[in-house]
């Protein structure tokens, strides 16, 4: 499991929504400065006679409204995920948009599609609201211009995100559809990743066409499209690598990865428990037959260094429901459980509840990285 990045390292914490931290990455300021620099001159072109200071203020307001629109888009994803029981780690706003970090993969294609579609649905709703507001105003003023530009920006955000390629929302919808049709999420990911590369290629072609055609916005189009294409390609490759890490490699089963398990009395001296384990998993059992936990090797070594005859139970890691795996669980569920649980070893039991072995996080990670 990738190391969790602290909120301070991820950007400025703005606030929390339903317990979800909303962070502003440093790159957002760069993106907003670029928006202001390119948008301010357009104000005078679209609303002649606008003072320079007013044009700059309108451009800054547009950047702020654009950021708020992206925030609303991402909150749409978050609300949908929470309604489906999918926890959200955080929401980040950065240079080219935002990212909702959902901690657990949707278990059904329908859930994947609903979470993906929620963001564009919010953007379309905002485009309609601002569009109605613009039509209700007298056209021609800077305020009207701002309202109509925000409406157009939300419509562009919705359309762009619905393009059929990962990591865009449209790619997730494609993945959900292929997943539902084939029963294989990995197949859906490969199809949607291919779509992502097609989207990136189309962006580059469109930017080059602008250069050849000599359009007024050719350099802005070129810079934005090339940067966006790079982000899409990087995101698509990341999605493919993540998919490969979601399940056990072909030909590898849980039985190939688990270590033999040994049951010892919980009151056993920690020094003896360590020497007896010899690389095996150790279940410490109390006199009443209840498991006290799994022997934590690192904690046991520290305890043995100072108190070699202390009960091994003092170095036990509790056995929680989320740290117990069944021998017949699908590989995808095993990987997701291990990656999403803060534990370094897991007790594997058979269908009758008897210990069959111990799976260590390091062994699973090594097998996946070798397979990838």
C-alpha positions in Angstrom: 0.0 0.0 0.0 1.4 3.4 -0.9 2.4 5.5 2.0 -0.2 8.0 3.0 0.8 11.6 2.3 0.2 14.1 5.1 -2.2 16.9 4.5 0.5 19.5 5.0 2.6 18.0 2.2 -0.5 17.9 -0.1 -1.3 21.6 0.1 -3.2 24.1 2.1 -6.1 22.8 4.1 -9.1 25.0 3.3 -11.9 23.3 5.2 -13.6 19.9 5.7 -16.9 18.7 4.1 -18.5 15.7 5.8 -15.1 15.0 7.4 -13.3 15.1 4.0 -10.3 17.6 4.0 -10.3 19.9 1.0 -6.8 20.8 0.1 -5.4 23.5 -2.2 -2.2 22.4 -3.9 0.5 25.0 -4.7 0.1 24.4 -8.4 -3.5 25.8 -8.2 -2.0 29.3 -7.7 0.1 28.8 -10.8 -2.9 27.7 -12.9 -5.0 30.6 -11.6 -2.2 33.1 -12.4 -2.1 31.7 -16.0 -5.9 32.0 -16.3 -5.8 35.7 -15.1 -2.9 36.5 -17.4 -4.7 35.2 -20.5 -8.3 36.2 -19.5 -7.7 39.8 -18.5 -6.9 41.0 -22.1 -10.0 39.2 -23.4 -12.2 41.3 -21.2 -11.5 44.4 -23.1 -12.0 42.6 -26.4 -15.4 41.2 -25.3 -16.5 44.3 -23.4 -14.8 47.3 -25.1 -14.0 50.3 -22.8 -13.6 48.3 -19.7 -10.9 49.9 -17.4 -7.7 47.8 -17.0 -8.2 47.5 -13.3 -11.8 46.2 -13.7 -10.7 43.8 -16.4 -8.0 42.4 -14.0 -10.6 42.1 -11.2 -13.0 40.2 -13.5 -10.3 37.9 -14.6 -9.4 37.2 -11.0 -13.1 36.5 -10.2 -13.3 34.2 -13.1 -10.3 32.2 -11.8 -12.0 32.0 -8.4 -15.4 30.9 -9.8 -13.5 28.4 -12.0 -11.9 26.9 -8.9 -15.2 26.8 -7.1 -16.8 25.1 -10.1 -14.1 22.4 -10.0 -14.6 22.0 -6.3 -18.4 21.5 -6.8 -17.6 18.9 -9.6 -15.3 17.0 -7.2 -17.8 17.2 -4.3 -20.3 15.6 -6.7 -18.0 12.6 -6.8 -17.4 12.6 -3.1 -21.1 12.7 -2.2 -21.9 9.9 -4.6 -19.1 7.8 -3.2 -20.2 8.4 0.4 -23.8 7.5 -0.4 -22.5 4.2 -1.8 -20.4 3.5 1.4 -17.1 4.3 -0.2 -14.9 6.4 2.1 -13.1 9.4 0.7 -9.6 10.3 2.0 -9.4 13.9 0.7 -10.2 16.3 -2.1 -7.4 18.2 -3.8 -7.5 21.2 -6.1 -4.5 21.6 -8.3 -3.2 23.1 -11.6 -5.6 21.5 -14.1 -8.5 20.6 -11.9 -9.2 18.5 -8.9 -9.0 15.0 -7.6 -11.2 13.1 -5.2 -9.2 10.3 -3.5 -11.7 7.5 -2.9 -10.1 5.0 -0.5 -11.9 1.9 -1.7 -12.6 0.6 -5.2 -16.3 0.4 -6.1 -17.3 -3.3 -6.0 -19.9 -3.0 -8.7 -19.8 -1.5 -12.2 -23.0 0.4 -11.5 -21.3 2.1 -8.5 -18.3 3.0 -10.6 -20.5 4.6 -13.2 -22.6 6.5 -10.7 -19.5 8.0 -8.9 -17.9 8.9 -12.2 -21.1 10.5 -13.6 -21.8 12.6 -10.5 -19.1 15.1 -11.2 -20.1 16.0 -14.8 -23.7 16.1 -13.7 -22.9 18.8 -11.2 -20.9 20.8 -13.9 -23.9 20.6 -16.3 -26.2 21.8 -13.5 -23.9 24.8 -12.8 -23.7 25.6 -16.5 -27.5 25.6 -16.7 -27.9 27.8 -13.6 -25.3 30.4 -14.7 -26.6 30.2 -18.3 -30.2 31.1 -17.1 -28.7 33.8 -15.0 -26.9 35.3 -18.0 -30.0 35.2 -20.2 -31.9 37.0 -17.5 -29.4 39.9 -17.4 -28.9 42.7 -19.8 -26.1 41.6 -22.2 -22.9 43.5 -22.7 -21.6 44.4 -19.2 -18.7 42.8 -17.5 -20.9 41.1 -14.9 -22.9 39.5 -17.7 -19.7 38.5 -19.3 -18.4 36.9 -16.1 -21.6 34.9 -15.6 -21.7 33.7 -19.2 -18.0 32.7 -19.1 -18.5 30.7 -15.9 -21.5 29.0 -17.5 -19.4 28.2 -20.6 -16.4 27.0 -18.5 -18.7 24.6 -16.5 -20.0 23.2 -19.8 -16.5 22.7 -21.1 -15.5 21.0 -17.9 -18.4 18.6 -18.2 -17.8 17.8 -21.9 -14.1 17.3 -21.4 -14.5 15.1 -18.4 -17.0 12.9 -20.3 -14.4 12.1 -23.0 -14.1 8.3 -23.1 -10.6 7.7 -21.7 -9.0 7.2 -18.3 -8.3 9.0 -16.0 -11.3 11.2 -17.1 -14.8 10.5 -15.8 -15.9 9.4 -19.2 -13.2 6.7 -19.1 -14.5 5.5 -15.8 -18.0 5.3 -17.3 -16.5 3.3 -20.2 -14.7 1.0 -17.7 -18.0 0.5 -15.8 -19.8 -0.4 -19.1 -17.2 -2.9 -20.2 -16.9 -4.3 -16.7 -20.7 -4.9 -16.7 -20.7 -6.5 -20.1 -17.7 -8.8 -19.6 -17.6 -9.3 -15.8 -14.0 -8.3 -15.8 -12.9 -4.9 -14.3 -9.4 -5.3 -15.7 -10.8 -5.6 -19.3 -12.7 -2.4 -18.8 -9.6 -0.7 -17.5 -7.5 -1.7 -20.6 -10.3 -0.4 -22.9 -10.6 2.9 -21.1 -6.8 3.3 -20.9 -6.7 2.9 -24.7 -9.4 5.6 -24.9 -7.2 7.9 -22.7 -4.3 7.6 -25.2 -6.7 8.4 -28.1 -7.9 11.5 -26.2 -4.3 12.6 -25.6 -3.5 12.1 -29.3 -6.5 14.1 -30.4 -5.6 17.0 -28.1 -2.1 17.1 -29.5 -3.4 17.0 -33.1 -5.9 19.8 -32.4 -3.2 22.0 -30.9 -0.9 21.4 -33.9 -3.8 22.3 -36.2 -4.1 25.6 -34.4 -0.4 26.4 -35.1 -0.7 25.5 -38.7 -3.9 27.4 -39.2 -2.6 30.4 -37.4 -5.5 30.9 -35.0 -5.3 33.8 -32.5 -5.2 31.5 -29.5 -2.8 29.0 -31.1 -0.1 29.3 -28.5 -2.6 29.2 -25.6 -4.3 26.2 -27.2 -0.9 24.5 -27.8 0.3 24.9 -24.2 -3.0 23.9 -22.6 -3.6 20.9 -24.9 0.0 19.5 -24.7 0.0 19.9 -20.9 -3.4 18.3 -20.6 -2.4 15.4 -23.0 0.6 14.8 -20.8 -1.6 14.6 -17.7 -4.1 12.3 -19.4 -1.3 9.9 -20.5 0.3 9.9 -17.1 -3.1 9.3 -15.5 -3.9 6.5 -17.9 -0.6 4.7 -17.3 -1.1 5.1 -13.5 -4.6 3.6 -13.8 -3.2 0.6 -15.7 -0.4 0.0 -13.2 -2.9 0.4 -10.3 -5.2 -2.2 -12.0 -2.3 -4.7 -12.2 -1.7 -4.2 -8.5 -5.3 -4.9 -7.6 -5.1 -8.7 -7.9 -2.7 -11.6 -7.6 -0.4 -12.3 -10.6 -1.6 -15.0 -13.0 -0.7 -18.5 -11.6 -0.3 -17.3 -8.0 -2.8 -18.2 -5.3 -3.1 -17.3 -1.7 -1.7 -20.7 -0.7 1.5 -19.8 -2.5 2.0 -16.7 -0.3 0.9 -17.6 3.2 3.4 -18.7 5.8 2.8 -21.8 8.0 1.1 -20.9 11.2 2.0 -22.0 14.7 -0.2 -21.9 17.8 1.5 -21.1 21.1 0.2 -20.3 24.6 -0.1 -16.6 25.1 1.9 -16.9 28.4 4.9 -18.3 26.6 8.1 -16.4 27.2 8.6 -14.0 24.4 12.2 -15.2 23.8 10.9 -18.8 23.3 8.1 -17.6 21.0 10.6 -15.8 18.8 13.0 -18.7 18.6 10.2 -21.2 17.9 8.5 -19.1 15.2 11.5 -19.4 12.7 9.8 -17.3 10.0 6.3 -18.8 10.6 3.2 -16.9 11.8 2.4 -17.3 15.4 -1.1 -17.3 16.9 -1.0 -16.7 20.6 -3.8 -18.5 22.4 -4.9 -17.9 26.0 -5.8 -20.6 28.5 -9.5 -20.3 27.7 -8.9 -21.0 24.0 -9.4 -17.4 22.8 -6.7 -16.1 20.5 -4.8 -13.2 22.0 -3.4 -12.1 18.7 -0.6 -12.7 16.2 3.0 -12.3 17.4 4.4 -9.0 16.3 8.0 -10.0 15.5 9.4 -6.4 15.7 7.7 -5.7 19.1 8.7 -9.2 20.3 12.3 -8.6 19.6 12.3 -5.3 21.5 10.5 -6.9 24.4 12.9 -9.9 24.4 15.9 -7.6 24.5 14.8 -6.2 27.9 12.5 -8.8 29.3 13.1 -12.2 27.7 10.7 -14.0 30.0 7.8 -11.6 29.6 4.6 -13.2 28.3 4.5 -13.2 24.5 1.0 -11.8 24.7 2.6 -8.4 25.5 3.9 -8.4 21.9 0.7 -9.6 20.2 -1.0 -7.8 17.4 -4.8 -8.0 17.9 -6.7 -10.1 15.4 -9.5 -7.9 14.0 -12.2 -8.9 11.6 -10.5 -6.9 8.8 -7.2 -8.8 9.4 -8.8 -12.2 8.9 -8.8 -13.7 5.3 -10.6 -16.8 4.0 -8.7 -19.3 2.0 -11.3 -19.1 -0.8 -11.5 -15.3 -1.1 -10.9 -14.0 -4.6 -7.4 -12.5 -5.2 -8.8 -9.1 -6.0 -10.6 -8.9 -2.6 -7.5 -10.1 -0.8 -5.3 -7.4 -2.4 -7.9 -4.7 -1.7 -8.3 -5.8 1.9 -4.6 -5.9 2.6 -3.9 -2.6 0.8 -6.8 -0.9 2.7 -6.0 -2.2 6.2 -3.4 -0.8 8.6 -1.7 -4.1 9.5 1.4 -5.9 8.4 0.2 -9.5 8.8 -3.2 -11.2 8.3 -4.5 -14.5 9.7 -5.8 -16.8 6.9 -8.5 -19.3 8.0 -10.3 -22.1 6.2 -14.0 -22.4 5.8 -14.3 -23.9 9.3 -12.4 -21.1 10.9 -9.2 -23.0 11.5 -5.9 -21.2 11.1 -4.4 -22.1 7.7 -1.5 -19.6 7.6 -0.4 -16.0 7.9 -0.1 -13.6 5.0 2.4 -10.8 5.4 2.0 -7.6 3.6 5.6 -7.7 2.4 5.1 -11.1 0.8 2.0 -9.9 -1.1 3.8 -6.8 -2.3 6.8 -8.7 -3.5 4.5 -11.1 -5.5 2.6 -8.3 -7.1 5.7 -6.3 -8.0 7.3 -9.4 -9.5 4.1 -10.1 -11.5 3.9 -6.4 -12.7 
